[in-house]
Amino acid sequence: MKGFSTLEALDFSLLGQRVLAFIESMPQPVIGVINGFALGGGCEVAMACDLLIAADTARFGQPEVNLGIILDTAERSACRAWSVGTSRRNWSSPGR
């Protein structure tokens, strides 16, 4: 992203948000498997899943917070992570 123009960076960010929204809106359960590091965007993708299977060596983190950056997608996904399965789907998507 270092070489991106402002508009290219915006487009890239919006693509990431669309991918997460797609994962979150899937009617089928989405299972994520982590075997190693899930940092930044990888952690956000993991948080968008309905169920995570993590190896003992898995590490999760949002290193951008050390720069004073909190991504809106992380906030949305963190709220979803409090409950799982059908109850979470109903809580996060009323009217579905």
C-alpha positions in Angstrom: 0.0 0.0 0.0 3.0 2.2 0.3 2.9 3.2 -3.3 -0.9 3.7 -3.5 -2.4 7.1 -4.3 -5.1 8.3 -1.9 -7.9 7.0 -4.2 -6.1 3.7 -4.7 -5.8 3.3 -0.9 -9.5 4.2 -0.5 -10.6 1.6 -3.1 -8.4 -1.0 -1.4 -9.9 -0.2 2.0 -13.5 -0.4 0.6 -12.7 -3.7 -1.0 -11.7 -5.1 2.3 -14.9 -3.8 3.9 -16.9 -5.5 1.2 -15.1 -8.8 1.7 -15.8 -8.7 5.4 -19.4 -7.7 4.9 -19.8 -10.7 2.4 -18.3 -13.1 5.0 -20.6 -11.7 7.7 -23.7 -11.9 5.6 -23.3 -15.5 4.4 -26.2 -17.7 5.4 -23.9 -20.6 5.9 -21.6 -20.8 9.0 -18.1 -19.6 8.1 -15.3 -21.5 9.9 -11.9 -20.0 10.1 -8.7 -21.9 10.9 -5.7 -20.1 12.3 -2.3 -21.7 12.4 0.2 -18.9 13.0 -0.3 -15.1 13.0 -3.6 -13.3 12.3 -2.6 -9.7 12.5 -4.4 -6.6 11.3 -6.6 -7.5 8.3 -6.0 -11.2 9.0 -7.4 -10.8 12.5 -10.4 -8.9 11.1 -11.1 -11.7 8.7 -10.9 -14.1 11.5 -13.3 -12.0 13.6 -15.8 -12.0 10.7 -16.0 -15.8 10.9 -18.7 -17.6 12.9 -16.4 -20.2 14.4 -12.6 -20.1 14.7 -10.3 -23.1 15.2 -6.9 -21.9 16.4 -3.7 -23.9 16.9 -1.9 -23.5 20.1 0.6 -21.4 18.2 -2.0 -19.0 16.8 -1.4 -15.3 17.6 -4.1 -12.6 17.1 -3.5 -8.9 17.2 -4.2 -5.4 15.9 -0.8 -3.8 15.7 -2.2 -0.7 14.1 -3.5 0.4 17.5 0.1 1.1 18.4 -0.1 3.9 15.8 -3.3 5.3 17.2 -5.4 3.7 14.4 -8.6 1.8 15.1 -10.3 0.5 12.0 -14.1 0.6 11.8 -14.3 -2.9 10.6 -12.5 -4.1 13.7 -15.0 -2.3 15.9 -17.9 -4.0 14.1 -16.3 -7.4 14.2 -15.4 -7.1 17.9 -19.0 -6.5 18.7 -20.0 -9.6 16.8 -17.5 -11.8 18.7 -19.4 -11.7 22.0 -21.8 -14.4 21.0 -21.6 -17.4 18.6 -23.8 -19.4 16.3 -27.4 -18.8 15.7 -27.8 -16.5 18.7 -25.1 -14.2 17.4 -26.6 -14.1 13.9 -29.9 -13.1 15.3 -28.4 -10.5 17.6 -26.2 -8.9 14.9 -28.8 -9.1 12.2 -32.3 -8.4 13.5 -35.0 -9.1 11.1 -33.2 -11.9 9.4 
